[in-house]
Structure formats: structure tokens, C-alpha cells
Amino acid sequence: MKKLLILGGGTAGTMMANKFRKVMDREEWEITIVDKHRTHYYQPGFLFIPFGIYNRNDVIKPKGDFFPSGVNVIYSDIDRIEGEKNVVHLDGGKLLHYDFLIIATGAETRPDQTPGLNEGLWRKKIFDFYTIEGAVALHNFFKDWQGGKLVMAISEIPYKCPVAPIEFVCLADDYFTKKGIRDKVEISLVTPMSGAFTKPIATKMLSELLKEKNINVVPDFYIEKIDNEKQSIVSYDEMEVPFDVLTIVPVNMGSEMIERSGLAGDLNFIPTDKETLQSKKFENIFVIGDAADIPTSKAGSVAHFAGEILFENLLNAVEGRPLTAKFDGHANCYIETGFGKGALIDFNYDTEPLPGTFPLPGIGPFGLLKNTKVNHYGKIMFRWIYWHILLKGKEMPIEADMTFAGKRVPYKQ
């Protein structure tokens, strides 16, 4: 019997298990998925926990609820992949052989990579919201905080959900306004990017939005260390930003198992063909989701769109055909902006976020690069879609390839 092995049971790995189990002959193909955790986290929901919009129970479910029947599930740490021999070594010495391998081991936050970050003030006055523990701790802190300098900082690029820090400062503006202490809270977004976002048109729109909300943007700031005694973040060029409370996106890295396997590129992300999603080192290994080094957002929408391409290409590879499906880097992100409104961006490798309507040209109902209530509802509705459609590998009414329909290029003087 032939073997398809999937490493990682998060968003991307679960989607692929569901898709392939539906089409692969059960008499011919054995599908196995490996993950060390039994709990599935709806990571976009972590953003809402510090502000009391969601709680812990809103963002967790058992992983087993989403794996299809007929798939072998192994809960274990992975020691390494031995690509030359088509074998995966699990902790404890167990070996898993494969004909094709899908790596979906994601990205993990590494506060240990920034000097001073996870020391004395960690989870006391320094928090992350990219973990359930950090988000809950920050919620408990905010309940009694009476104001001061709130800094939202980004350690390094790339990181999961690039718009989340923007959403965080917008929700903080909303939260402290409703609490009646916004005039006592100074909010700053500190980023290594040249502005609020990476692309000019979106950066202009988002920067204007943050300015309206009296949120300060500190661009081109590359964090070297956190000074716990002075309560400040320090850049490599010795600039400092003081804080009373620091919320930070720690360095994001791929699994250490990837490095042990000899598959790691920068920050342990896997060198991956950005169009075919095939490993650049082994033809029978494909990579999906945050584990890949492809030059687009590390976001659930990318895993969804890329999943359509990987699905087609792996089936081609199984039958010895050329990998004809090409991923264009399509990403689609709702941006929660506070006070019941949101924005939306849609882009790919070659095209930056543009204004317009989505998904129907001229109709929408969602507005691209617009701050509207309808976009907020799209963000909230996505949680239901995630649990009931996306994870289960069901078809979505949005094509994997980005379309220009409904988009317009702003006139440049």
C-alpha cells in the first residue's frame, strides 16, 4: 500500500488530510497525520481575547473533531525527516515511511531569540497575543490597567498574520475609549517596515486610519533587545522606545525539527517552489502553510488558496504528470479596525492590495481598502467558516487565483 504522510495537524495539515482522503482510494493509499498537540487553536481569535471579545473556549476545539475517518492519527513529537530514505523519525524511535510527504508544521513564536524579552517582565508588563497563554495574561492585565504608554512592537519579518498588530492597536483604541481612559493611553506601533504595511497603497490607507485614531507609527525600527530595567525596546542603531506595557510579536521561526532534517532555510522555513509548492530539495515532499518560505503572507487564507494548488500538483506527481498548477501567492485578509468596522485586502505575489469590491465586481458586499461595518461582519463570520468549511476541506466560493475583477488602480499624479 502507498503512503501519504502529513506532518502537522493545524490549519493546513487538516485541510489537506480532508481533501486527499476524499479522492485517494482507501485500498491503495494509507494517509497518516502526525501532530504533537491534541488541541486545535483558532489563532485569529487570539487577537480578540485581550479585549474580552472572545474567551479561551471560543478558540479551542479537539483536533480529532476535524480529522476525516480513514486517516491514521499519531500524536507525537517528530525528531527528524530523512528525505533520502523517505522516512520520518518520531520521538521514541518509531519510523514512518512515506511515498509522498506534506510538511505543514507551521511557524512558532520564539521569544528566546530576542535578548531580554522573556526575562523579568515577561507576562507581567511584556506580553504576546500569538499564544493562548499570552492573550489570556494580557486580558487579565488590561482589566485593571489605568493607562500609560502602550507599545505594540514587531520583532522581525516574516511573522504570522501580518495585519494583526494593526488590528491590535485599533482594538486597543476602541477598548480604552469605551473604558473611558483613552486620553490616558498613548498607543504606538513599532515596526521594522517602512510604514504600517508593506505595500504603498495599503500603507497610505492604513497610516491615515491610524493617524485618525491618534496611534503613533514608529517605522524602520529593528529591535536588538528589551531593556527590562528601563522598560524600553532598543534598536540596533541605539534608538529607544519606552513603554509601560509592551505587546510584542516575537520572532517567528519554523520547527527545530526542520533544521535537524537538513531542510531549513532562513529562520527554519523550508525552501519551497513558490508556484508548485514542491520542496526544492526532494521531489516527493510538498510544503504548505507557514512552514514554507514562499514570499507571501503567513496566513490562513494563503494556506487555503495554496492548498488548492498543492492538491492538484501532488495528484499530478502521483501519476507521473508535470506539476501544472501554479500558485500566484494569493492572500486575502480582513482587518478589524475597531468600533464595529473593518477593512479588507486582497493581493498576490505581483499585485499589491488595491481598492475596489470583493468578491463580486461592483457589488461586493465587501469593500477593499475601505473601513466599513460589512467588512467587520466578514471578519466575525469567518470563525464559523473556519470551523465548518475551511478545516474540513470543503469548496469555498473564492478562486485560488487572485482576480482583478472589481479592483482599480488609484490614479497617481
C-alpha positions in Angstrom: 0.0 0.0 0.0 1.2 3.5 -0.9 1.7 6.0 1.9 0.9 9.7 2.1 2.3 11.3 5.3 1.2 14.7 6.6 3.3 16.4 9.3 1.3 18.9 11.3 -2.4 18.9 12.2 -3.0 22.6 12.2 -5.0 24.5 9.6 -3.0 23.5 6.5 -2.4 19.9 7.5 -6.1 19.3 8.5 -7.3 20.7 5.2 -5.0 18.5 3.2 -6.0 15.4 5.1 -9.6 16.1 4.4 -9.1 16.8 0.7 -6.9 13.8 0.0 -9.0 11.3 1.9 -11.9 12.1 -0.3 -10.2 11.3 -3.5 -7.5 8.7 -2.7 -8.5 5.1 -3.0 -8.6 3.6 0.5 -7.5 0.2 -0.8 -4.4 1.8 -2.4 -3.5 4.7 -0.2 -2.8 4.9 3.5 -2.9 8.5 4.9 -1.3 9.4 8.2 -1.2 12.7 10.0 1.2 13.4 12.9 1.0 16.2 15.4 2.2 16.6 19.0 -0.9 18.5 20.2 -4.4 17.3 20.6 -6.0 20.8 20.8 -6.7 22.9 17.7 -6.5 26.6 18.2 -8.3 29.2 16.1 -5.3 31.5 16.0 -7.1 34.6 14.5 -9.2 34.6 17.6 -6.3 35.2 19.9 -6.4 38.8 18.9 -9.8 39.3 20.5 -9.0 37.7 23.9 -7.1 40.6 25.4 -10.1 42.9 24.9 -12.7 40.4 26.3 -14.4 39.9 22.9 -13.6 36.2 22.8 -12.6 33.9 25.7 -10.5 30.7 25.7 -13.4 28.4 24.9 -14.2 30.4 21.7 -10.8 29.5 20.1 -10.1 25.8 21.0 -11.6 22.5 19.9 -10.2 18.9 19.9 -8.1 18.3 16.7 -9.7 14.9 16.4 -13.0 16.5 15.6 -11.7 17.7 12.2 -9.6 14.7 11.0 -11.6 12.6 8.5 -12.4 9.0 9.2 -10.0 6.6 7.5 -6.9 8.6 8.3 -4.3 7.3 10.8 -3.7 9.9 13.6 -0.5 9.9 15.6 0.1 12.3 18.5 3.8 12.6 18.8 6.8 14.9 18.6 8.8 14.5 15.4 12.5 14.0 15.7 13.5 14.5 12.0 12.8 13.8 8.4 15.3 11.6 6.5 14.4 12.7 2.9 16.9 10.5 1.2 15.3 7.4 2.7 11.6 8.6 2.6 11.3 8.1 6.3 10.3 10.2 9.3 11.7 9.6 12.8 9.3 10.2 15.7 10.4 10.8 19.2 10.9 7.4 20.9 12.4 5.8 17.8 9.3 4.9 15.8 9.8 5.2 12.0 7.1 6.2 9.5 7.8 5.5 5.8 6.2 7.5 3.0 5.8 7.7 -0.7 4.8 11.4 -0.6 5.2 13.8 2.3 3.3 17.0 3.1 5.0 19.3 5.6 2.6 21.6 7.4 4.4 22.1 10.7 3.7 25.9 10.7 5.6 28.6 12.4 6.2 29.1 16.2 6.9 32.2 18.3 10.4 32.3 19.7 10.7 34.9 22.4 14.1 33.4 23.3 15.5 34.9 20.1 15.3 38.5 21.4 17.6 39.3 24.3 15.6 40.4 27.4 12.2 39.5 26.0 11.3 36.5 28.1 13.0 37.7 31.3 11.8 39.6 34.3 8.8 41.5 32.8 7.6 38.6 30.6 3.8 38.1 31.1 3.9 40.9 33.7 4.4 44.0 31.6 5.5 42.4 28.4 3.0 40.2 26.6 2.4 38.4 23.3 -1.0 37.6 21.9 0.1 35.0 19.5 -0.3 32.3 22.1 -3.4 31.4 24.1 -1.3 31.9 27.4 -0.1 35.4 26.3 -3.5 36.5 25.2 -5.2 35.5 28.4 -2.5 37.0 30.5 -2.8 40.3 28.6 -6.6 40.3 29.1 -6.1 39.9 32.9 -3.6 42.8 32.9 -5.8 45.2 30.9 -8.8 44.7 33.3 -7.0 46.7 36.0 -4.6 48.9 33.9 -5.2 52.6 34.3 -3.1 53.9 31.4 0.3 54.9 30.2 2.5 54.0 27.2 1.1 51.0 25.3 3.6 49.8 22.7 2.8 47.2 20.0 6.1 46.0 18.5 7.1 43.6 15.8 10.4 41.8 16.3 11.2 40.5 12.8 9.7 39.7 9.4 8.1 37.4 8.4 5.5 36.6 11.1 2.1 35.0 11.2 -0.9 37.3 10.2 0.9 40.5 9.2 -2.1 42.7 9.8 -2.7 41.5 13.4 -0.5 44.2 15.0 -2.6 46.9 13.2 -5.8 45.2 14.4 -4.4 45.1 17.9 -3.7 48.8 18.2 -7.1 49.6 16.6 -8.9 47.4 19.1 -6.9 48.9 21.9 -8.1 52.3 20.8 -11.7 51.0 20.8 -11.3 49.2 24.2 -9.8 52.1 26.1 -12.2 54.6 24.6 -15.1 52.6 25.8 -13.4 52.2 29.2 -13.2 56.0 29.4 -9.4 56.2 29.7 -8.3 56.6 26.1 -6.9 60.1 26.9 -4.6 58.4 29.4 -3.3 55.7 27.0 -0.6 56.6 24.5 -0.6 53.9 21.7 2.4 53.2 19.4 3.0 50.7 16.7 6.7 50.0 16.3 7.7 48.1 13.2 10.7 47.2 11.1 8.7 48.0 8.0 8.8 51.5 6.4 5.1 52.1 7.4 2.0 50.5 8.7 2.1 47.8 6.0 4.5 46.5 3.3 2.8 47.9 0.2 2.4 51.6 -0.7 -1.4 51.9 -1.4 -2.4 49.8 1.6 0.2 51.6 3.8 -1.3 55.0 2.8 -4.8 54.0 3.7 -3.9 52.2 6.9 -1.5 55.0 8.0 -4.2 57.6 7.6 -6.6 55.4 9.6 -4.1 55.1 12.5 -3.4 58.8 12.4 -7.2 59.5 12.8 -7.1 57.2 15.8 -4.1 59.1 17.3 -2.0 56.0 17.1 1.7 56.7 16.6 3.7 54.6 14.0 7.4 54.2 14.5 8.8 52.7 11.3 12.2 51.2 10.3 12.8 50.1 13.9 14.9 46.9 14.1 14.7 45.5 17.7 18.1 44.4 19.2 16.9 43.8 22.8 14.4 44.6 25.5 15.7 46.6 28.5 13.7 45.3 31.4 15.1 47.8 33.9 14.4 50.9 31.8 11.2 49.4 30.3 12.2 50.2 26.8 12.8 48.4 23.5 16.2 49.2 21.9 17.1 49.1 18.2 20.4 48.1 16.6 21.1 51.8 15.9 20.5 52.5 19.7 17.2 54.2 19.3 14.8 53.5 22.3 11.1 53.4 22.7 9.9 53.4 26.3 6.8 51.5 27.4 4.6 51.0 30.4 3.2 47.8 28.8 4.7 46.1 25.8 2.8 43.9 23.4 5.1 42.2 21.0 5.2 39.8 18.1 8.2 37.6 19.0 10.5 36.3 16.3 8.6 33.6 14.2 10.6 30.5 13.1 9.9 27.2 11.6 10.1 24.0 13.6 13.5 23.0 15.0 12.8 19.6 13.5 13.1 21.2 10.1 16.7 22.2 10.9 17.5 18.8 12.3 16.3 17.3 9.0 18.6 19.5 6.8 15.6 21.2 5.2 15.9 24.6 6.8 16.4 27.9 5.1 16.3 31.3 6.9 14.6 31.1 10.3 14.0 27.4 9.7 11.5 28.0 7.0 11.7 25.4 4.1 12.9 26.5 0.7 9.8 25.9 -1.4 9.0 26.4 -5.1 6.6 29.4 -4.8 4.5 28.2 -7.7 4.3 24.4 -7.4 4.8 24.2 -3.5 7.2 21.4 -4.0 10.3 21.2 -1.8 13.4 22.5 -3.6 15.3 19.5 -2.2 13.0 16.5 -2.6 10.5 15.9 -5.4 8.2 13.9 -3.3 7.9 16.4 -0.5 5.4 19.3 -0.6 5.2 22.2 1.8 2.1 24.2 2.8 1.2 27.0 5.2 3.6 28.9 7.4 6.3 26.3 7.2 7.2 27.3 3.6 9.5 30.2 2.7 7.3 31.5 -0.1 7.2 35.3 -0.4 3.6 35.9 0.7 1.7 36.3 4.0 1.8 33.6 6.6 -2.0 33.5 7.0 -4.8 31.0 6.9 -6.1 32.4 3.6 -2.8 31.6 2.0 -2.9 28.0 3.3 -6.4 27.7 1.8 -5.5 29.0 -1.6 -2.2 27.2 -1.7 -4.0 24.0 -0.7 -5.9 24.0 -3.9 -2.7 24.2 -5.9 -0.8 21.6 -3.8 -3.8 19.2 -4.0 -3.7 19.3 -7.8 0.1 19.1 -8.1 0.5 16.2 -5.7 -2.1 14.2 -7.6 -0.1 15.0 -10.8 3.1 13.9 -9.1 1.4 10.6 -8.0 0.5 9.8 -11.6 3.9 11.0 -13.0 2.5 14.1 -14.8 4.1 17.6 -14.8 3.1 19.9 -12.0 0.9 22.2 -14.0 -0.9 24.1 -11.2 0.8 27.4 -10.2 0.2 29.3 -7.0 0.2 33.1 -7.5 0.7 34.0 -3.8 -3.0 34.9 -3.3 -3.7 36.3 0.1 -7.0 37.7 1.5 -7.1 39.4 4.9 -9.9 41.1 6.9 -8.5 43.8 9.2 -10.5 44.6 12.3 -10.3 48.3 12.9 -12.5 48.8 16.0 -15.9 50.3 16.7 -17.7 47.7 14.7 -15.8 48.3 11.5 -13.1 46.5 9.4 -11.1 46.7 6.2 -10.2 44.1 3.6 -7.1 43.5 1.5 -6.7 41.0 -1.5 -3.3 40.6 -3.2 -0.7 38.2 -4.6 3.0 37.9 -5.4 2.9 40.5 -8.1 -0.1 42.8 -7.2 -0.3 44.9 -4.1 -3.7 45.4 -2.3 -5.9 47.6 -4.4 -9.2 49.4 -3.7 -12.4 48.0 -5.1 -15.2 45.5 -4.2 -15.0 41.8 -3.3 -15.8 39.1 -4.2 -18.4 40.4 -6.8 -17.2 43.3 -9.1 -19.2 46.5 -8.3 -21.4 44.6 -5.8 -19.2 43.4 -3.1 -20.6 43.2 -0.5 -17.1 43.7 0.9 -15.0 46.8 0.2 -11.3 46.5 -0.5 -9.2 49.1 1.4 -12.4 50.5 2.9 -13.3 50.8 6.5 -16.9 49.5 6.8 -19.3 47.7 9.1 -19.8 45.0 6.4 -16.1 44.1 6.5 -16.3 43.7 10.2 -19.1 41.2 9.8 -17.0 39.3 7.3 -14.2 39.1 9.9 -16.6 37.8 12.6 -18.3 35.4 10.2 -15.0 33.9 9.3 -14.8 32.0 12.6 -17.8 29.9 11.7 -16.5 29.4 8.1 -13.1 28.3 9.6 -14.6 25.5 11.8 -17.3 24.3 9.5 -15.9 24.7 5.9 -12.2 25.6 5.7 -10.8 22.9 8.1 -13.0 20.2 6.5 -11.5 20.9 3.1 -14.9 21.9 1.6 -15.1 24.1 -1.5 -15.2 27.8 -1.0 -16.8 30.3 -3.5 -13.5 32.1 -4.0 -10.9 31.0 -6.6 -7.4 30.1 -5.6 -6.0 32.6 -8.2 -6.4 36.3 -7.4 -8.7 38.1 -9.9 -8.5 41.8 -11.0 -12.3 41.9 -11.3 -13.7 44.6 -9.0 -10.3 46.2 -8.4 -9.0 49.5 -9.6 -5.6 51.1 -9.6 -5.7 54.6 -7.9 -4.8 57.5 -10.2 -1.2 58.7 -9.5 -0.5 62.4 -10.1 
